Amino acid sequence: MLIRFSVRNFRTFKEKATLSLVASSYDKEREADNIAVDGKYNLRLLKSAVVYGANASGKSKFIEALAFMRTFVIGSSRESQQGDKIPVEPFKLNSETENAPGEFEVIFIHKEIMYRYGFEADRDKVTAEWLYCKPKTKEVELFYRENQEFEVHERNFSKGNMIVKEGLVRNNALLISVAAQFNDTVAIEVLEWFKELKIISGLQEEGYQGYTMSRTNDPKNKKKILDLLNVADLSIQDVKIEMIDMNALPKDLPKELFDKILKESKNEDIEFYSDILTFHKKYNQNKEYIGLENMSMTDDESSGTRKFYALTGPVLHVLENGYTLFVDELDSKLHPNLICKLVSIFNSEKLNPKNAQLVFNTHDTNLLDSGLFRRDQIWFTEKNKYGEANLFSLADFKTDTVRKNEAFEDNYVRGKYGAVPYLDMFEKSVYNTLNEPDPEYEKQKS
């Protein structure tokens, strides 16, 4: 499970921003459902969190920071060469940070062991890297790196120690990534957790629809997908993946494309689909059921239906395995009531027995008064006049400022917690753009 993720000097985050999924000690709301208790480390961890904020306030950038960390950890040793640039983007609106390294750190529990791993990197090199583990009560340093100088625990990170002595770690690659390639047990465990971490876009479901389709072809998984589609009230009775018949490809298909499809299907065992068919009940003029009518997911179903179908695969996957799922813009195309149902699954002790976690950002303020979230599960991003984003929780406010039973949605919209766009002059500004300047408005601006 994810405990904490921090980022500094990445895109819109100049100062350190930290998302903590450690439940606050003073908030005892929804304890049984929303909290997973780790007895070994005496931790109470949140199973979901939501992030609010104005447009361009850093909600998506924070998720992008974690996505960058994941990609770099998994692939830095094999997907780059000496001299290749590291795709890290510092905060560019300040001369102090525009050439400084970005910092990333994550704390998590994997297979009953707590790890703390992080690194600092600029476009040219890794400037620092560290890994600690906590097998029992004491945290043990496995390695610490500063540029190309390494301190490595010889016994607990033995293969990493060998790799360092042989000079096999490039300055633009991570030791953890290289060590995993050499089958270091600890490094493999760390990379395994990063691979299990799921980060998807709520705006571009095409990126994970293929995974859901592969699950649809398995009868057991297909039933689970249909169950979710059914409770979402989408009236879909069945789903079928329509594959392309390689022997029936159009004759006017360009030869290069034809050869490419044929080669990939044979050499890489890849199947190509033409559509996803959905089946709905059909009735006669007397409202009597007469059978099923198939429709095209692409041509006939709504964008919301297409997105929810695509989401069912990743959602079921993380619930079945107890993984952590981050979704950027979860509410896009989906009805607020449906979002509530998705969140309630993760918050349920019964439906989420393996304690999978869901973290997402949204503009849907209805969730604030849904009763699904505690104060420590509600987060905000806000950008100051210097373009610097900040991340904070509703639990950070004093209890006499924010009470557990107050109207969170109304207070947020009114700006009590910040993290909303400043629009006081919006109408007058538009009026002045379209008409002659308003003297009163000009006086207020000055």
Secondary structure as the mmCIF struct_conf table of DSSP 4:
data_model
#
loop_
_struct_conf.conf_type_id
_struct_conf.id
_struct_conf.beg_label_comp_id
_struct_conf.beg_label_asym_id
_struct_conf.beg_label_seq_id
_struct_conf.end_label_comp_id
_struct_conf.end_label_asym_id
_struct_conf.end_label_seq_id
STRN STRN1 LEU A 2 ARG A 8
BEND BEND1 ASN A 9 ASN A 9
STRN STRN2 PHE A 10 PHE A 10
TURN_TY1_P TURN_TY1_P1 ARG A 11 THR A 12
STRN STRN3 PHE A 13 PHE A 13
BEND BEND2 GLU A 15 GLU A 15
STRN STRN4 ALA A 17 SER A 20
STRN STRN5 VAL A 22 VAL A 22
HELX_LH_PP_P HELX_LH_PP_P1 ALA A 23 SER A 24
BEND BEND3 SER A 25 TYR A 26
TURN_TY1_P TURN_TY1_P2 GLU A 29 ARG A 30
HELX_RH_AL_P HELX_RH_AL_P1 GLU A 31 ASN A 34
STRN STRN6 ILE A 35 ASP A 38
TURN_TY1_P TURN_TY1_P3 GLY A 39 ASN A 42
STRN STRN7 LEU A 43 LEU A 46
BEND BEND4 LYS A 47 LYS A 47
STRN STRN8 SER A 48 GLY A 53
TURN_TY1_P TURN_TY1_P4 ASN A 55 ALA A 56
BEND BEND5 SER A 57 GLY A 58
HELX_RH_AL_P HELX_RH_AL_P2 LYS A 59 GLY A 75
TURN_TY1_P TURN_TY1_P5 SER A 76 ARG A 78
BEND BEND6 GLU A 79 GLU A 79
TURN_TY1_P TURN_TY1_P6 GLN A 82 GLY A 83
HELX_LH_PP_P HELX_LH_PP_P2 ASP A 84 ILE A 86
BEND BEND7 LEU A 93 ASN A 94
TURN_TY1_P TURN_TY1_P7 SER A 95 ASN A 99
BEND BEND8 ALA A 100 ALA A 100
HELX_LH_PP_P HELX_LH_PP_P3 PRO A 101 PRO A 101
STRN STRN9 GLY A 102 HIS A 110
TURN_TY1_P TURN_TY1_P8 LYS A 111 GLU A 112
STRN STRN10 ILE A 113 ALA A 121
BEND BEND9 ARG A 123 ASP A 124
STRN STRN11 VAL A 126 LYS A 134
BEND BEND10 PRO A 135 LYS A 138
STRN STRN12 VAL A 140 GLU A 146
TURN_TY1_P TURN_TY1_P9 ASN A 147 GLN A 148
STRN STRN13 GLU A 149 VAL A 152
TURN_TY1_P TURN_TY1_P10 GLU A 154 PHE A 157
HELX_RH_AL_P HELX_RH_AL_P3 SER A 158 LYS A 165
TURN_TY1_P TURN_TY1_P11 GLU A 166 GLY A 167
TURN_TY1_P TURN_TY1_P12 ASN A 171 ASN A 172
BEND BEND11 ALA A 173 ALA A 173
HELX_RH_AL_P HELX_RH_AL_P4 LEU A 175 GLN A 181
TURN_TY1_P TURN_TY1_P13 PHE A 182 ASN A 183
HELX_RH_AL_P HELX_RH_AL_P5 THR A 185 GLU A 196
STRN STRN14 LYS A 198 SER A 201
BEND BEND12 GLY A 202 LEU A 203
TURN_TY1_P TURN_TY1_P14 GLU A 205 GLU A 205
HELX_RH_AL_P HELX_RH_AL_P6 GLU A 206 THR A 216
TURN_TY1_P TURN_TY1_P15 ASN A 217 ASN A 217
BEND BEND13 ASP A 218 ASP A 218
HELX_RH_AL_P HELX_RH_AL_P7 PRO A 219 VAL A 231
TURN_TY1_P TURN_TY1_P16 ALA A 232 ASP A 233
STRN STRN15 ASP A 238 MET A 243
HELX_RH_3T_P HELX_RH_3T_P1 MET A 246 ALA A 248
TURN_TY1_P TURN_TY1_P17 LYS A 251 ASP A 252
BEND BEND14 LEU A 253 LEU A 253
HELX_RH_AL_P HELX_RH_AL_P8 LYS A 255 ASN A 267
BEND BEND15 GLU A 268 GLU A 268
STRN STRN16 TYR A 273 TYR A 283
TURN_TY1_P TURN_TY1_P18 GLN A 285 ASN A 286
BEND BEND16 LYS A 287 LYS A 287
STRN STRN17 TYR A 289 SER A 296
TURN_TY1_P TURN_TY1_P19 MET A 297 ASP A 300
BEND BEND17 GLU A 301 GLU A 301
HELX_RH_AL_P HELX_RH_AL_P9 SER A 303 ASN A 321
TURN_TY1_P TURN_TY1_P20 GLY A 322 GLY A 322
STRN STRN18 THR A 324 ASP A 328
TURN_TY1_P TURN_TY1_P21 GLU A 329 LYS A 333
BEND BEND18 LEU A 334 LEU A 334
HELX_RH_AL_P HELX_RH_AL_P10 PRO A 336 PHE A 346
TURN_TY1_P TURN_TY1_P22 ASN A 347 ASN A 347
TURN_TY1_P TURN_TY1_P23 GLU A 349 LEU A 351
TURN_TY1_P TURN_TY1_P24 PRO A 353 LYS A 354
STRN STRN19 GLN A 357 ASN A 361
HELX_RH_3T_P HELX_RH_3T_P2 THR A 365 ASP A 369
BEND BEND19 SER A 370 GLY A 371
HELX_RH_3T_P HELX_RH_3T_P3 ARG A 375 GLN A 377
STRN STRN20 ILE A 378 LYS A 383
TURN_TY1_P TURN_TY1_P25 LYS A 385 TYR A 386
BEND BEND20 GLY A 387 GLY A 387
STRN STRN21 ALA A 389 SER A 393
HELX_RH_3T_P HELX_RH_3T_P4 LEU A 394 ASP A 396
BEND BEND21 PHE A 397 PHE A 397
TURN_TY1_P TURN_TY1_P26 THR A 399 THR A 401
BEND BEND22 VAL A 402 VAL A 402
TURN_TY1_P TURN_TY1_P27 LYS A 404 ASN A 405
BEND BEND23 GLU A 406 GLU A 406
HELX_RH_AL_P HELX_RH_AL_P11 PHE A 408 VAL A 413
TURN_TY1_P TURN_TY1_P28 ARG A 414 TYR A 417
BEND BEND24 VAL A 420 VAL A 420
TURN_TY1_P TURN_TY1_P29 ASP A 424 MET A 425
HELX_RH_AL_P HELX_RH_AL_P12 PHE A 426 LEU A 434
BEND BEND25 ASN A 435 GLU A 436
HELX_RH_AL_P HELX_RH_AL_P13 PRO A 439 LYS A 445
#
